[in-house]
């Protein structure tokens, strides 16, 4: 992932951090897939596994942050190297938050199971969104590892699809609660679960934006897909670009 430097030791440090970020990403991806499985099968065991593994995700974030701070203090990197280290830091923060969302999903599944309303809730469409979010993280990690801006743009578009799934599900869930007020409590758990899935998509999008910033030096946060594509084609002027 990293370019060659005059210092082979610096190269080794960058590659080591890159590997740790990918390790953390793989762990978070596994957490999300296990949370999705817990939702699909309403499995208490799968949900508990997610909750128990959260500590490892948090520990990796702390370890990576320490390594990044150490490298910046010792090497005082500039230009592209500094952007790379900042991208690592922001990707790590987003991965940790995705782990938090997976943990929320697992806890909501546990709550739904305990309520006894699991099988009667309209969760089938939510499972589609959950699997979309899980796949999106996998694609995001791949785009980050390869610094692939085309894949990053595709991820931004896919996140919009997850948002559409979330909005449609919320409308249907509100109708469901109005029709059967006895299910409001369990339905609210399902609503919070849906929001956690939507947030996983948002964090994947954030990492994809970091890929674009790292490769192109252009800050595309809070921009429409059309503006992002235009910027990458050289048709727009972004005020937040960083010259190497």
C-alpha positions in Angstrom: 0.0 0.0 0.0 2.8 2.4 0.8 5.4 3.9 -1.6 9.2 3.4 -1.2 11.1 5.8 1.0 14.7 6.7 1.5 14.3 5.1 4.9 13.6 1.4 4.7 12.8 1.5 8.4 10.1 4.1 7.8 8.8 1.9 5.0 8.6 -1.0 7.4 6.8 1.1 10.0 4.2 2.3 7.5 3.6 -1.2 6.3 3.3 -2.5 9.8 0.6 0.1 10.6 -1.2 -0.6 7.4 -1.3 -4.3 8.3 -2.7 -3.5 11.7 -5.4 -1.3 10.2 -6.3 -4.2 7.9 -6.3 -6.6 10.8 -8.7 -4.3 12.7 -10.9 -4.0 9.6 -11.1 -7.8 9.2 -12.1 -8.1 12.8 -14.8 -5.5 12.5 -16.0 -7.1 9.3 -16.3 -10.4 11.2 -18.2 -8.6 14.0 -20.7 -7.2 11.6 -21.2 -10.5 9.8 -21.8 -12.2 13.1 -24.2 -9.5 14.1 -26.0 -10.0 10.8 -26.2 -13.7 11.4 -27.6 -13.0 14.9 -30.3 -11.0 13.3 -31.1 -13.5 10.6 -31.4 -16.5 12.9 -32.2 -14.5 16.1 -29.3 -16.3 17.7 -28.4 -15.4 21.3 -25.0 -17.2 21.0 -24.0 -15.1 17.9 -25.1 -11.9 19.5 -23.1 -12.7 22.7 -20.0 -13.5 20.5 -20.2 -10.0 19.1 -20.4 -8.4 22.5 -17.5 -10.4 23.8 -15.2 -9.6 20.9 -15.7 -5.8 21.1 -12.8 -5.5 23.6 -10.3 -6.7 20.9 -11.5 -4.0 18.5 -11.1 -1.3 21.1 -7.7 -2.6 22.0 -6.5 -2.5 18.4 -7.7 1.1 18.0 -5.6 2.1 21.0 -2.5 0.2 19.8 -2.8 1.7 16.3 -3.2 5.2 17.6 -0.1 4.8 19.7 1.9 3.6 16.8 0.7 6.5 14.6 1.6 9.0 17.3 5.0 7.5 17.7 5.8 7.6 14.0 4.6 11.2 13.6 6.7 12.3 16.6 9.9 10.5 15.4 9.6 11.0 11.6 7.8 14.3 11.3 6.4 13.2 7.9 5.2 15.8 5.3 2.9 15.9 2.3 1.7 12.4 1.1 3.2 10.5 4.0 1.4 12.7 6.5 -1.9 12.3 4.5 -1.3 8.5 4.6 -0.9 8.5 8.4 -3.9 10.8 8.9 -5.9 8.4 6.6 -4.9 5.5 8.8 -6.0 7.4 11.9 -9.4 8.3 10.5 -10.0 4.9 9.1 -9.2 3.4 12.5 -11.6 5.7 14.2 -14.4 4.8 11.7 -13.6 1.1 12.1 -13.9 1.4 15.9 -17.3 3.1 15.5 -18.4 0.4 13.1 -17.5 -2.1 15.8 -19.6 -0.1 18.2 -22.6 -0.3 15.8 -22.1 -4.1 15.5 -22.2 -4.3 19.3 -25.4 -2.2 19.3 -26.9 -4.6 16.7 -26.1 -7.6 18.9 -27.5 -6.0 22.0 -30.7 -5.1 20.2 -31.1 -8.7 18.9 -30.7 -9.9 22.5 -33.4 -7.5 23.6 -35.7 -8.5 20.8 -35.2 -12.2 21.7 -35.9 -11.5 25.4 -39.1 -9.7 24.5 -40.5 -12.9 22.9 -41.5 -10.9 19.8 -38.7 -11.9 17.5 -40.6 -14.1 15.0 -43.5 -11.7 14.6 -41.4 -8.6 13.8 -41.0 -7.4 10.2 -37.3 -8.0 10.1 -36.8 -9.6 6.7 -36.2 -6.4 4.7 -33.8 -5.2 7.4 -31.7 -8.3 6.8 -31.1 -7.2 3.2 -29.8 -3.8 4.4 -27.6 -5.5 7.0 -26.0 -7.8 4.4 -25.5 -4.7 2.1 -23.7 -2.9 4.9 -21.5 -5.9 5.6 -20.6 -6.2 1.9 -19.9 -2.5 1.7 -17.3 -2.7 4.5 -15.6 -5.5 2.7 -15.4 -3.5 -0.5 -14.2 -0.4 1.5 -11.3 -2.3 3.1 -10.3 -3.6 -0.4 -10.5 -0.1 -1.8 -8.4 1.3 1.1 -5.8 -1.5 0.7 -5.5 -0.8 -3.1 -6.0 3.0 -2.9 -8.6 2.5 -5.6 -10.6 5.8 -6.2 -13.0 4.2 -8.7 -14.0 1.6 -6.0 -14.2 4.4 -3.5 -16.7 6.3 -5.7 -18.8 3.1 -6.1 -18.9 2.8 -2.3 -20.3 6.3 -2.0 -23.1 5.4 -4.4 -23.8 2.1 -2.5 -24.1 4.0 0.8 -27.0 5.9 -0.8 -28.8 2.6 -1.5 -28.4 1.6 2.2 -29.9 5.0 3.2 -32.9 4.3 0.9 -33.4 0.9 2.4 -33.3 2.4 5.9 -35.8 5.2 5.1 -38.2 2.7 3.5 -37.9 0.3 6.4 -38.6 3.1 8.9 -41.8 4.0 7.1 -43.0 0.4 7.1 -42.1 -0.1 10.8 -44.1 3.0 11.8 -47.1 1.6 10.0 -46.5 -1.7 11.8 -46.5 -0.1 15.2 -49.6 1.9 14.4 -51.4 -1.3 13.5 -50.3 -3.2 16.6 -49.3 -0.9 19.5 -48.5 -3.9 21.7 -45.4 -4.4 19.5 -44.1 -0.8 20.0 -41.4 -1.7 22.5 -39.9 -4.5 20.4 -40.3 -2.5 17.2 -38.2 0.4 18.7 -35.4 -2.1 19.3 -35.7 -3.0 15.6 -35.6 0.7 14.7 -32.4 1.2 16.7 -30.9 -1.9 15.0 -31.8 -0.4 11.6 -30.1 2.8 12.6 -26.9 0.9 13.6 -26.9 -0.7 10.1 -27.3 2.7 8.4 -24.4 4.1 10.5 -22.1 1.3 9.4 -22.8 2.4 5.8 -22.0 6.0 6.7 -18.6 5.0 8.3 -17.7 2.9 5.3 -18.4 6.0 3.2 -16.2 8.1 5.4 -13.3 5.6 4.8 -13.9 5.7 1.1 -13.7 9.5 1.2 -10.3 9.2 2.9 -9.1 7.0 0.0 -10.0 9.8 -2.4 -8.3 12.4 -0.3 -5.2 10.3 0.1 -4.8 9.6 -3.6 -6.1 12.8 -5.1 -5.5 15.3 -2.3 -9.1 16.4 -2.6 -11.5 16.6 0.4 -14.9 15.3 -0.9 -16.7 15.2 2.4 -20.3 16.6 2.3 -20.3 16.6 -1.5 -22.8 15.0 -3.8 -21.9 12.0 -6.0 -22.0 14.3 -9.0 -19.5 16.8 -7.5 -17.2 14.0 -6.5 -17.1 12.5 -10.0 -16.7 16.0 -11.5 -13.8 16.7 -9.1 -12.0 13.4 -10.0 -12.4 14.3 -13.7 -10.8 17.7 -13.1 -14.0 19.6 -13.8 -14.5 21.1 -10.4 -12.4 23.2 -8.0 -12.3 22.0 -4.5 -11.0 24.5 -1.9 -9.8 21.8 0.5 -7.3 20.1 -1.7 -3.7 19.5 -0.4 -0.8 20.0 -2.7 2.0 17.4 -2.1 
